[in-house]
Amino acid sequence: MRIAVTGSIATDHLMTFPGKFADQLIPDQLHKVSLSFLVDELEIRRGGIAANICYGMASLGLAPVLVGAVGDDFADYRSWLERHGIDTESVHVSELRHTARFLCTTDEDHNQIASFYAGAMSEAREIELQPIADRVGGLDLVLVSPNDPEAMVRHTEECRERGLPFAADISQQLARMSRDGIRSLIDGALYLFTNEYEKGLCEQKTGWSDAEILDRVQIRITTLGPKGVVITRKGQPEIHVPAAPVETAVEPTGVGDAFRAGFLSANSWGLPLERAAQVGNLLAVHVLETQGPQEYRLIEQDFLVRLAEAYGQVAADEVAPHLS
């Protein structure tokens, strides 16, 4: 199955604050917050949502096509991705801007405050999907993940025009985009990915109810953090898949990206939705237990043992042939 993953490619600057953000907030002064957090640690990691998802899929044996825009400082990052089995031939290189930067501070409760500098990502709107499909012999799925908003709309419209199945992952761009923009990203999607908060925000900003959104997408996947994931389809029973056990939580950046990577990988193997969510949950745990979204190492036998412990031996047996 040939999957193109469109979205951000960035460098993550991850900082740790040894306290709680909530303790620094004065309830009646929230309209004029002015805070500075002295952090104990700074980790500079490879990131960006599309790149993180591709890394996860490649860890599971797929060869995803990364689609996004970067600066001319991308050479080392490109080498890293290609060494891990990711197709980077369709990454656009800007002549004017640097690769995007994600700056995030995490407190001891794993709450996060973040900023994102788009940089070269703004040129992703110049990328057309058809030449990519021609180069790789067709595309079975296009994931439209957070990116330059105009690029997200263009990729989605092109998918509809050319009959390419697509998955909508608006997440971080929900706050920025307009009602019509969000509606255009959702309408006709094979999958719609959100977390629990984004689900409500998506409904609020589009003006569509949950039922109305299910009229427009085939499958809605809502991640619930430690409560797992819920999968809904029109006229079908809801599927709830509990989260996989966590050994030691380290840092949550990229957890949602890993879930998407695991889910789409297992789906591409032809496994049912419940099993796909289980694989996604376990891959997400690997990121949560690691500092940085692309620093984990997936060891086949260990992965299968943990999958069996979390979801039963049948789950591990069904996944095993695809990991070998």
Buried (B, 14 or more C-beta within 10 A) or exposed (E): BBBBBBBBBBBBBBBBBEEEBEEEEEEEEEEEEEEEBEBEEEBEBBBBBBBBBBBBBBBBBBBBBBBBBBBEBBEEBBEBBBEEBBBBEBBBBBEEBBBBBBBBBBBEEBEBBBEBBBBBBBBBBEBEBEEBBEEBEEBEBBBBBBBBBEBBBBBBEBBBEEEBBBBBBBBBBBEEBEEEBBBBBBBBBBBBBBBBEBBEBBBEBBEBEEEEBBEBBBBBBBBBBEEBBBBBBEEEEEBBBBBBEEEEEBBBBBBBBBBBBBBBBBBBBEBEBBBBBBBBBBBBBBBBBBBBBBBBEBEEEEBBEBBBBBBEEEBBEBBBEBBE
